[in-house]
Amino acid sequence: MDSAGRIGAFWRRWVRPGGRPAEADAAAERARRLCALLDAARAGFPVAPAAHAVDFRCSCERVGCPAPAQHPLSFAWKTQATTDPDQIAHWLSRDPDANAITPTGRVHDVLDVPAEAGRLALDRLAEAGVAAGPVASVGQDRWLFFTTTRSPLDEDEWWTSELDTLPEDDQIDHPGLRWHTRGSYVLLPPSRLVDGTEAGWIRGPEEPLPDPVRLLDVLTDACSAVGAPALGEQWMIR
C-alpha cells in the first residue's frame, strides 16, 4: 500500500459516517502526523513509538519521569525502530496519540543545541554557504541538527550519550551542545510535549545529511555566543 492509501485508510478508521466536525479535525491531525512520520521514514530515518503528553504529564505515568513525552514506549526501541511504513501506520492506528523517536548512530547523528544557538548557527551557516541538512525544533528550548553518523570502526574516537538519564543526573539539564550518537535517540516531529509545544521541522528530513564536523565549529561558537558552552570537551574528537 502506498502512502496515500495508508493515510486514507487511517482517516477512514477514525471518521465515522455522519461524524462531528471535531472528530474529522482529530482524524485530519492524526493523518497529518502519519504523513510526517512516513516522510521521515522515506528519508531513511528509523522510527519507534514514544510516550505522549496526557494532561501536562507523561503517558508512562512514571513518578519523576526524566523525559516526559520524550522517551520510547518500549525498552526494545533499538530493535523496534523501523522505516517500514506499514508498521508505522499500525503503531499509530493502535495508539494515535503516540509520539515518535528516532535512534541515532545508525543513519544519522544529531547535534542538539539550545534554540537561541540553533537560530544563530543556521544564519551563520547560510551566510557561509554551508548546507545545514535536516533541522528540527523541540518545543521552544532545543534545536536538533541531523548529520551523517560515524563509522562503528571509529567508536573509540567519539563520545556516545544516553538520553534517558535519571532525574538527579546533571546531564538532563545540560545547557550546551550534546552529540547524540550510538545508543541515544531524539524526539521526531511532529511529536507533542507536555507543555503544549511541539517538535517540528525547520528543514525537512529530505535534506541531505551533512558531515557533523562541518557544523561543529559553528554550533559550538553559537552556543558560546549565547552563554551555553558545551560541558567540558567530551564531545570533541580526541
N, C-alpha and C positions, 0 to 999 in steps of 0.2 A: 504494500500500500504506500502511495506517495504521501508527501507532507500535507498536501491539500486534503487528501482523503482522510488522513488521521485527524486533522483539525475538524473536518466536517463531522466525522463520527464522534469526536469529543463533544462538539456542540450539541448534536442530537441527544447525546446521553444526558446532558444537563438542562435541556429545554424541553418541557412537555408541551404538546399542542394546547394552545389557549393559555399558555403560561403568562404570568405577570411580567411587566417591564423590568422589575428588579431582578427577576430570575434570568431574563435574557441578558441583562447587563452583567450579572455574575458569570454566566456562561461565556460571554464575549471576553471577559477578563481572563478566564481560565484558558480559552483558546489562544489569546494573545500570549500568555505565559508559555503555553506549549510551543507555539510558533518560535518564540525567542530561544527556548532550550533546543529545539530541533535545529535552528540556525547555528547555535554553538556546537552541537554535535556534528553537524555537517562540516564545520570548520576543523573538526578533529578533536574538540575538547571533550574528554570523558566526563560524564555526568553521573552523580549519585544523589539520591533524595536526602534532604536535610530537615531538621526541625523547623517549625514556623512559629510566628507570634500568635498568642492567644490572650486577648485582654491585657496587653502590655507585659506578658511574661512568656516564657518558653514553653512550647507544647510538650517538651520532655518531662516537665514537672519535677525536674531535679532540683533539690534545695541548693541554692547558691550556684546555679548553672554558670560556668565561667564564660560561656559564649552563647547567650540566649538567641535562639533562632538562627545561629550561625555555625552549627555543627551537624555532622551526619546523623541519620537516624540509626544506622547500624554500625557496630564495631567492625564489620566486614566491608567497610566502604572502599578499601583499596582494591578488593577483587570485585566488588559490586559495580563500580563505576564503569560506564559503557557509553559508546556512541550509537548503539542500536536504537533507532527511532521507535520501533515497536515497544521495546522495553521501557523507554522513557515515557511514551504515551500511556502504557499500562500503569506505571507508578503514579502518574498524575490523575488517571481515572480513579485509582484506588484511594489516593489522598490528594485531592485537588488543591489544597492549601499548602502543600509541602514546598519548602524552599529547595534549593539545589546547591551542591558544592562541586568543585572540580579539583581532582588531585593534581598536585604539582610534582615536577621531577620526572614526568613521563613524556608528554608532548611539549609542555611549557613550564617555565619557572615564572614567578611573579615577584616583582619589586613593589613592596607595599609601603606607601608613604602618607604622611598627613595630607589632607585635601589641599591646604594652602600651598604646600610644597609641590604637590602634583600640578596645580594650575600654573605655578611659576615655571616648573620644569617643562611643561607642554609648550608654553610660549617660547621658552629658550630653544627647545628642540626645533620648533617651527622656524625660528629666526636663523638657526644654523643649517636648515635644510636636512635635518635628520628625521627619518620616519619613526614615529613613536610606537607603531604597532597597536594592537588592541589595548584599550584603556577603559577601566570601569571605576565607578564611584561606589563606595559602600556607605550609604547614608550621607551625612554631612561631614564626616570626620576623616575618612581614608580614601585614597585612590590606589588602584591596582594597575600596574604596568606589566602586561604579559610579554614574555620574551622566550627565546629558544631556551632549551634546557641543556645542561652539561652532560657529557658522556658519563656512563657509570664507571668508566675507566679512570675518570678524574675525581672520583668520590672523595679521596683523601685530601683534595685541594680546596674543598668547598665546605661552607658551613651549612648544615641542614637544620631545619626548625620544626617544631611541633606546634600546631595552632591551639589545640585543645588543652591548655595548661590549667593548673589549679588556680582557684580564685586568689590565693595568697601569693602566687608567683608574680614577681615584679614584671615579668615579660608581658603579662596581659595588658598592662597599661603603657607598653613601650611607646615613647613619643616620637621616635625617629623612624629610620628605614628598617624594614625586615625583608629578608630574601627568602621567599618560600621555595624550597627545592624538594628533593626526595623525602617522602614521609610527611609532608604537610599538605594543606589544601586551602582553598579560598572560597568565599561565597560567590555564587554565579548569578548574574542578572537573569530574570527580574525578581529576585528574592525580596521579601519584606522584613524589616527589622522591628523589634518590639517597640521602638519609639515612634513608629508610623512612617518612617522614611523607607527608601528602597535602595537596593543595589541596581544600578543601571549602567548601560554602555555609554561612554563618551566617544570612543572609537570602537566600532563593532568587531566581533570575533573573526570576521572575514579578512581583516587587515593582516598583512604578512608579519610574522613574528620577528622582531629584531634581535640582534646579539645583545645580551644583558650588559656586557662590558661597555658597549657604545652608549648606553643610557646611564650607567652607574655614576660617572663623574657629575653629570648634570643633575641627577636626582639627589646625590649627597650634598652638592653645593646648594641646591634649593632647600634641602632640609636645614642646613646650617643657616641659610639666609632668613628662615622663618623661626629660628630658635629651637629646632628639633633635630639635633645631630644624632647619628646612629650611636647606640650604646656600645662603647669600646670600638673594636675593629674586627669583630668576629666575622663580619660579612665579607671581608676582603680576601682576595686570592693571596695565599701565602707565598 
